[in-house]
Amino acid sequence: MASQTLRTLKLSLLADVSQFGRELDKAGSSFTKFSKGVESAAKVATGVVGALGAIAVSSINAASDLEETGAAIEQVFGPRAAQQLQQFARGTAQSLGQSRQQALSAAQTFGIFGTSAGLADDELVDFTTNLVTLAGDLASFNNTDVDTAITALGAALRGESEPIRQYGVLLDAATLKNRALAEGIIETTEEALTPQQRTLAAYAEILAQTSLQQGDFARTSDGLANSQRVLQAEIENFRVELGQQLLPVVQELLPLIRGWVDNITAVDPARLVGIAEGVAKIATAIIGLNAALKAFAAVQAAWKAVSSVAAGVATGAVGASAAVGAGAIVGGAVGAQALSESLTPEQSARVGGVLSGGRVVPAAPAPAGNRLPGNVRTATGGSRTVVVNGIVGSPYQVFRELERIDAAGRRSSTSATLGRR
């Protein structure tokens, strides 16, 4: 009855443990899915925020660059001419594949050369816009980027003839003097060209030698290369326009940020140390949360292992209890029967006398290969292993041990009788 109750308790315990394990598995699985979902969402959110931040910063910088270039244009050309150039630059994306920033930056470079050559107002504007337009045509005709063409034209105006050669323009001293004479810049080729005269002569000669390339962008604007230039220029213009919308916000925030920085630098270092300690505590809490999540996963894994072992141990314990109980019964009945069958009548009588005495003796050392108590096994040659009164061995060994015990008992009785006499 007690064994049945114990077995019932064990089975109930295993059922409860198994149910708890299943619930823990469900909780762990749900928690893992939730964690992975949050992690994925965090990565997406971080990527989106980072991308938006990068676009915003890039747009603000582009708008700031355009603002700086516009200020320089006004300084070089004057307010009225600067407005004309601004209007010209707004259409260069479609007409020349150049963004506003690119066109105005080139106009700033060419305008400085024109101003040095003595040009002003409308003449200076024409000089500049002609060169900006020519840069787009040269890039289209020779399939180079616009910046390379702008650089080559600027070098030619400075007196460097090598960069412009890739566009088929040859500028040497004699050619420039002849052009200056033809344009009325000088009266005779014997005269030396001043830097200003050379700039004007180079400009006129470049226009003369590039008549074939001029207008090429408009002629091939539907081609893939020029379509890509237009698209890139429009994207750049959009980035600038976005930055222009954000720039006032940043300009309003900058004084606040500057004031905040000033306040920080004016704070006592001890307070900064306190702030640092607070940040460190937050970081420690985050690290602890991470460790707790890992510990939860470890507990879940350990519980699976423990529950598996507990189930095996409980099953083994029930089986062992049944085996021991059965062994005790078989060892008593079957062992005695096997012993009596293996002895002579005289030996059986002697053993019976020992057993009838009710003595219970410890078991002798079991022979090698012996099994659990109570096991009666037929071995090779018909020999068997038996257990009688706790003595384990073959029938002959058990008989000899019982005989020895009986002899010892008789000697004890004789010694006691002699002692009384």
Secondary structure by P-SEA (a helix, b strand, c coil): caaaaaaaaaaaaaaaaaaaaaaaaaaaaaaaaaaaaaaaaaaaaaaaaaaaaaaaaaaaaaaaaaaaaaaaaaaaccaaaaaaaaaaaaaccccccccaaaaaaaaaaaaaaaaaacccaaaaaaaaaaaaaaaaaaaaaacccaaaaaaaaaaaaaccccccccccccccaaaaaaaaaaacccccccccccaaaaaaaaaaaaaaaacccccccccccccaaaaaaaaaaaaaaaaaaaaaaaaaaaaaaaaaaaaaaaaaaaccaaaaaaaaaaaaaaaaaaaaaaaaaaaaaaaaaaaaaaaaaaaaaaaaaaaaaaaaaaaaaaaaaaaaaaaaaaccaaaaaaaaaaaaacccccccccccccccccbbbbccccccccccccccccaaaaaaaaaaaaaaaaaaaaaaaaaac
